[in-house]
């Protein structure tokens, strides 16, 4: 399957050598993952107004990769990647770069389909550039 993006993932932090194109990963069903939509899903830190009138940022930088997955692909993401990961992604409309992050595989508000889930939002939390 041809790939048109550079979205990559590897288990563990500081694992740039192990990065694999998400569109080339095949789970047990022998169906390759779809390429995610991520560029527009940047989630910045929240701005809060302090009592002294200054604005402060709270939270950690995060990004979602949105894609439909089969049941097997969903379990594969949970079993293989949930937790500390290294990813290659476009962030804030910049060029592709590598980041350490923590993957949270959602367990609520999933859209069930006949063979899996549509539009699963895989959350990458606490992005740190390598």
C-alpha positions, 0 to 999 in steps of 0.5 A: 500500500503506498503511503503519502505521509511520514507518520511513524511510531515505535515502542519506547522513548528515544527509539528513532531507529525503530520508527515504522510507517503506520501505514505499513504496519500489519496486525494479525488480520493482515490488514494494514493500518490506514494513515492517520489524520493528525495535522489539524488535531494539535491540542495546545496547553490550556491558558488560565488567568491567574488571580494576579492577572497574568496568564499561565499555561497548564497541562502538557502538549498533546496531539491525536491521530484519528483513524478507523481501525479493525478490532485486531488493529485496536488491540494491537495498538493497545498491546504494542504501543500504549504507554511510552512511544517515539513518533514522527509526526507533523505538529503545529503545521510544521515539518515532520519531526520525531517526538517522545510521547505517551500513547493513550488508547481510548476506551470510551466514546468509540464508534462501533462498526461491523469490523471495528471502530471508525474514527478512533482518536489515539492521543499522544500526550506530553510531546517532547522533541528529540 
